[in-house]
Amino acid sequence: MAVYTPMTLLVIGHQEDMVNKVKKWDEKGFFSMVGVLDPLFDQAQKEIPFFHSAEPFIEQEIDIILMAVKEEAYRKETEKLKRKNRLTIGPETFWILEKMARQIDEIQSLTEEQKFFQTILMHSHEGVQFVDSDGIIRYINPSFSRITNVTPEERLGKHIEEVSPNGSLNKAFKTRAPVFGYKSSSVGSNVETVANAAPIFVEGKFIGAVATFQDVTEIKYLTEKLMEHEQDQSRINQQSGNGYQAKYSFGHIIGESEGIKEALHMAKKAARTRSTVLITGESGTGKELFAHAIHAESKFNDKPFVTVNCAAIPEDLLESELFGYEKGAFTHAVKQKLGKIELADGGTLFLDEIGEMSPSLQVKLLRVLQYKEFERIGGLRKINVEFRIIAATNANLEKLVSEGKFREDLYYRINVIRLEVPPLRQRKQDIPLLVQKLMDKIAQRIGFHPMQVTSKGMSILSEHGWPGNIRELENVLERLMNESPSSVIPDDLVKKHAQKMLRSSTKKETDTPLVSASSASLLSLKDIEKEYIQRTLEHFGRSLEGKKKAAHSLGISISTLYNKIRDYQLE
Ligand SMILES: Nc1ncnc2c1ncn2[C@@H]1O[C@H](COP(=O)(O)OP(=O)(O)OP(=O)(O)O)[C@@H](O)[C@H]1O
């Protein structure tokens, strides 16, 4: 860093006010006072070097001579000093020095601020690079060098076009526009980075551009491993015939209430068209079921039905999930991957939880819907696609639009046919039918004989509010069936669960965790196992049937369960 050297200054004539001011500036380091020259004055202050003759200064480097007094006697001394290139300032131009001192003062306090910000940049975990208005790299922070393996000596003073022509900083520099989420890899270190860059304007004048970036190699690597795994999985699914097909039809949708009839009517109408459908409703009401059924009933039901849950996948991954990528698009893209948009070609793309989609992806999706074409990540070729979107959400999209979190234009594109699936509490008359049919479905799935609830049990279940809707009802029924000692579920068991449900839905109470953060370090694995077996036995009961169910639930054989009951003295 350049070191500031103050200008040297000699005062001629002991004019007290001026001398004192110059002395103060000297103390602050604005100027360096070499002394006071006064042939007539004797009582100078001790701490100021005082001279009667100009001799010592004739050859000395002095930048400014301040004529503090006007008399002729002093001028004679000054004449001796004028031979060199020195600025002479008289009392009438003393204000220039005062102004300079003020400016130096301001610059110095700015420098303090600069030091403060520089310290922050020095310790920032993100890499930072700055170019001036000519594109010359003026600053890189230590994290920049750590991430990229590029030293300040290699970078500073170079033009950005020369060292990183395709980087985010050059883009922001050339276009004078910000760049967000720019992915690239550092040549020096083979590191994957994500950068943001922005032009900098001060009072409307472009003064340069700055880029900040992070090392995302590890995240990217893990993400791609996960994607590869998912891809293999989906290939296996496809090969086994369970791939991109609708699994449910309208026949699977149980309910005779007005609300469900209306939703079914709308859904059947939607199945006859290719228009976009927006399904809204609380969690667990059956939105996905409706989406499957609409596709299954449509003319293109032999084409794929592809599901993407926008809430379950991180943004970065979601983009490649939707658009796919070309081999080599990023370091770990070892082979080409088809995106869900491409896989849905000709059929239906079901976008579950669309309200969770990030604004940048919303733009990209909108473009696909408008132009019916897209590019794979890292690809140059435009691919034409034709598919229908069924979107679902339990969020209030209108509210998200008004809050600026969901694009209005995308909202209008997807809100063509609107289907509202009512919550269970608004169609209690469906509960008995649902209970019976769901119990049959569960019994078939878990290999039980058909089971029933009494009419009293049914009215207990019908009175519940079911905040988790049909998903919650299904879970509770499965638990009741597992715990029931006979094929008719006892009323007191239903009551016990109803009370539990009431407690959890009013108090949002959860069961005591087996291991809490504070106790985790105190319990041994054996203690945890013992506690867990104990709770499972309490849950299923200690009859032979209860123990069989407990063993099944614990994933161990009945003889292992008996051994553990003996070892842990749980009888
Ligand atoms: N009308 C219905 N008849 C029979 N089963 C239903 C019905 N509605 C929902 N279900 C069942 O309830 C469960 C939840 O349904 P689904 O996943 O379709 O709900 P969702 O509204 O999409 O939930 P989320 O918003 O949480 O994704 C599923 O097991 C589904 O089969």
The ligand as an SDF file (V2000), in Angstrom:
LIG
                    3D

 31 33  0  0  0  0  0  0  0  0999 V2000
  -60.7510  -38.3760   -1.8350 N   0  0  0  0  0  0  0  0  0  0  0  0
  -59.8370  -39.2800   -1.4820 C   0  0  0  0  0  0  0  0  0  0  0  0
  -60.1260  -40.5640   -1.4970 N   0  0  0  0  0  0  0  0  0  0  0  0
  -59.2330  -41.4890   -1.1320 C   0  0  0  0  0  0  0  0  0  0  0  0
  -58.0060  -41.2410   -0.7170 N   0  0  0  0  0  0  0  0  0  0  0  0
  -57.6420  -39.9660   -0.6890 C   0  0  0  0  0  0  0  0  0  0  0  0
  -58.5170  -38.9270   -1.0820 C   0  0  0  0  0  0  0  0  0  0  0  0
  -57.8950  -37.7680   -0.9680 N   0  0  0  0  0  0  0  0  0  0  0  0
  -56.6700  -38.0630   -0.5070 C   0  0  0  0  0  0  0  0  0  0  0  0
  -56.4970  -39.3590   -0.3490 N   0  0  0  0  0  0  0  0  0  0  0  0
  -55.2840  -40.0370    0.1510 C   0  0  0  0  0  0  0  0  0  0  0  0
  -54.7110  -39.1690    1.1220 O   0  0  0  0  0  0  0  0  0  0  0  0
  -53.3070  -39.1260    1.0050 C   0  0  0  0  0  0  0  0  0  0  0  0
  -52.8730  -37.7020    0.7110 C   0  0  0  0  0  0  0  0  0  0  0  0
  -53.3030  -37.3150   -0.5770 O   0  0  0  0  0  0  0  0  0  0  0  0
  -52.4520  -36.4100   -1.5770 P   0  0  0  0  0  0  0  0  0  0  0  0
  -51.0070  -36.7290   -1.4380 O   0  0  0  0  0  0  0  0  0  0  0  0
  -53.0590  -36.4860   -2.9020 O   0  0  0  0  0  0  0  0  0  0  0  0
  -52.7240  -35.0050   -0.8920 O   0  0  0  0  0  0  0  0  0  0  0  0
  -52.1160  -33.5970   -1.2800 P   0  0  0  0  0  0  0  0  0  0  0  0
  -53.2270  -32.6190   -1.1420 O   0  0  0  0  0  0  0  0  0  0  0  0
  -51.4300  -33.6700   -2.5920 O   0  0  0  0  0  0  0  0  0  0  0  0
  -51.1000  -33.3890   -0.1080 O   0  0  0  0  0  0  0  0  0  0  0  0
  -49.8290  -32.3740   -0.0510 P   0  0  0  0  0  0  0  0  0  0  0  0
  -50.3680  -31.0050   -0.2170 O   0  0  0  0  0  0  0  0  0  0  0  0
  -49.2920  -32.6080    1.3250 O   0  0  0  0  0  0  0  0  0  0  0  0
  -48.9280  -32.8090   -1.1440 O   0  0  0  0  0  0  0  0  0  0  0  0
  -52.9500  -40.0920   -0.1090 C   0  0  0  0  0  0  0  0  0  0  0  0
  -52.6130  -41.3270    0.4500 O   0  0  0  0  0  0  0  0  0  0  0  0
  -54.2360  -40.1980   -0.9140 C   0  0  0  0  0  0  0  0  0  0  0  0
  -54.3200  -41.4370   -1.5550 O   0  0  0  0  0  0  0  0  0  0  0  0
  1  2  1  0
  2  3  1  0
  2  7  2  0
  3  4  2  0
  4  5  1  0
  5  6  2  0
  6  7  1  0
  6 10  1  0
  7  8  1  0
  8  9  2  0
  9 10  1  0
 10 11  1  0
 11 12  1  0
 11 30  1  0
 12 13  1  0
 13 14  1  0
 13 28  1  0
 14 15  1  0
 15 16  1  0
 16 17  2  0
 16 18  1  0
 16 19  1  0
 19 20  1  0
 20 21  2  0
 20 22  1  0
 20 23  1  0
 23 24  1  0
 24 25  2  0
 24 26  1  0
 24 27  1  0
 28 29  1  0
 28 30  1  0
 30 31  1  0
M  END
$$$$
